[in-house]
Amino acid sequence: MYYTYVLRSPKDKKFYTGFTKNFKIRFEEHTKGKIESTKERRPLELIYYEARHNRQDATYRKKYLKSYHGKSFIRKRVKSYLTG
């Protein structure tokens, strides 16, 4: 399985979207500051993830979630979480 995920930084209120084959390890890398693109944005919160059967589907979904329409989808999907 491949996982497409969205993290949110309470610091800057922005999203980070990624994909991985092993989500548990990847999330630990994010939280420990081992990923350069999220290192300065910690702490990070997992706000959304999806599982896909193959890499191509996961990369397609990642590209979509990073787009304007994808970000709108995420905001609608987790609206109650983001507004408290």
LINTASUL-V991138 format. One record per pair of residues at least 12 apart in sequence whose ideal C-beta (glycine too) atoms are under 6 Angstrom apart, sorted by the first residue. I is the first residue (numbers start at 1). J is the second residue. D is the distance in whole Angstrom. If there is no record, write none. Layout:
i=I j=J d=D
i=I j=J d=D
This chain:
i=1 j=51 d=5
i=2 j=19 d=6
i=2 j=21 d=6
i=2 j=52 d=5
i=2 j=55 d=5
i=2 j=58 d=4
i=3 j=20 d=6
i=3 j=23 d=4
i=3 j=49 d=6
i=3 j=51 d=6
i=4 j=19 d=5
i=4 j=50 d=5
i=4 j=58 d=5
i=4 j=61 d=4
i=4 j=62 d=5
i=5 j=18 d=6
i=5 j=49 d=4
i=6 j=47 d=5
i=6 j=48 d=4
i=6 j=74 d=6
i=7 j=44 d=4
i=7 j=46 d=6
i=8 j=45 d=5
i=8 j=47 d=5
i=9 j=41 d=4
i=9 j=44 d=6
i=11 j=41 d=6
i=16 j=38 d=5
i=17 j=62 d=6
i=17 j=65 d=5
i=17 j=66 d=5
i=19 j=58 d=4
i=19 j=62 d=5
i=30 j=44 d=5
i=47 j=78 d=5
i=48 j=74 d=6
i=48 j=78 d=6
